Amino acid sequence: MKNSILLFAFCFLGFGSIAMAQNSTATTSHKVVIQLNSADTAAWGGVIGNIKNLSKIWPEHLQIEVVVHGRALDFLVASKSHLVNDVEQLSKKGVVFNACENTMGKYGITKQMLIPSVFTVPSGVGEVILKQEQGWSYLRAGY
């Protein structure tokens, strides 16, 4: 009898701990900054795939910012990107896509040339550093 009561108590405490852990994960806010600076269009598609996969496992309490600079900037140029629809759809769901103004100046790209939902930041690497200093998780896209 004592063994049955102890077993019940351990099971109850164990299930309670599991439920608390699941509840904690459900309300945890996940903040991810993704750095993309590759001209490789496979890396661009990888970013879209990573965002969609993260959104599946954390459909709520998820913030994602993609910072694009260097040779990857064409990813956000409307006339050069094959992923315009994906960027627009993810932007509507709250994903922030930022283009580096330093890179824009280097390549003669204006704000009007970008996909309409894209924002700009003065420095792509500076933005990544700021996000990391604020506790965001870092994900590097490409190689």
N, C-alpha and C positions, 0 to 999 in steps of 0.2 A: 504494500500500500504506500509506504513512504517513497519507494522508488518511483511509483506512478506519479505521485505528487511532485517529486523533484523533476522528473522527466517533463511533466506538464509545465512546470515553472520555467525550466530552461528553454523549452520550445516557445513559450509565450514571450519570454525576454528576447529570444533570438529573432522571432518574427517582428517584434516591436522595434528592434534595432534596424532590421532590414527596411521596414516601412519608414522609419525616420530617415534613413539614408536616402531612400528613393525620393521622399518628400523634399529633402534638402537639395538633392540634385535638380529636382523639378523647378525649384525657385531660385537656383543659383544663376546669376547673370554671367554669361560667357561673352567676353569681348575679344575679338580676333582681328589683328591687323595683318593683311597679306601684302607682301612686297613683290612686285612684278617688274623686272627690268630686262626681260629676254625678248628678242625678236622672234623667237620660235613660236609659231602659231599653235603648236601642240601644247606648249606651256600655257597659252591663253585659254585653251579649252580645258586644261587641267584646273585652272583657277575657277572656272564656271562649275566644273564637276565637284571640286572641293566645297564650294559654297552650297551647292544643292545637297551634297551629302551631309554637311554640318546641319543644314536646315531640317533634314529628315530626323536626325537624332535629337536635335534641340529645336523644335518648331517654335518655341517661345523662349524668352529670356536670352536671346542671341543678338549680338551686335557685330557686324562685319564691316570693316573698311578695307578697301583695296587701294593701295598706293602704287601708281604706275609712273615709271620714269625711265630714262635712257631709251634704248632701242625698242622697248615695249610700248612706247606711246601710241603707235599706230593701232593698238588694241582699242583705244578710245577715240580714234579719229573716224568719224562717221563714214567717210568715203573709202576708208582703207580696211575697216574691220568686218569680218564675216560673222561677228557675234553681237551686232548692234541690238537685235531683238532680245537676246539673253541679258545684256547689260540693262536695257530698258525695263524688262520684266523684273529682274532682281532689284533694281532701284525702286520700283513700285512697292516691293516687299521690305524696303528699309535698308538694303545694302548700299553703302556709300562707295562710289568710285571717284578717286581723286587723281587728277593729272598734275604732274610736276611743272610748275611755271618756269623753272630753270631750263628744263628740257624743251618745253614749248618754245621758249626764246631761241634756244640753240638750233632748232629745226624749223623755225618760222611758222609754227602752228598757233593759230588764234583760237580763242574760246568758241567762236562761231563754227569752227571746223570740228569741234568735239561732238560726241553724241549728246543730245540736249540735256539728259539727266546727270551728266558728269559735272563734278565740282573741280576746282583747282586749289592747290596749296603752293605756297612759295617755294618749298623745297621738299622733294619726295623723301629723301633720306632723313631730313629734319623731321618730317611728319611721323615717320616710322619710329624715330628716337623718342619723340614726344609721347606717342601712344605707349611705348614700352615703359617709359617713366611713369605713366599713369596706370600701369599694371595690366595692360592688354597682352594677350598671348600673341606670339610672333610666328608667322608661317611664311617661309620664303618659297615662292613659286619658281618653277623652272629648274635650271641647273645651278 
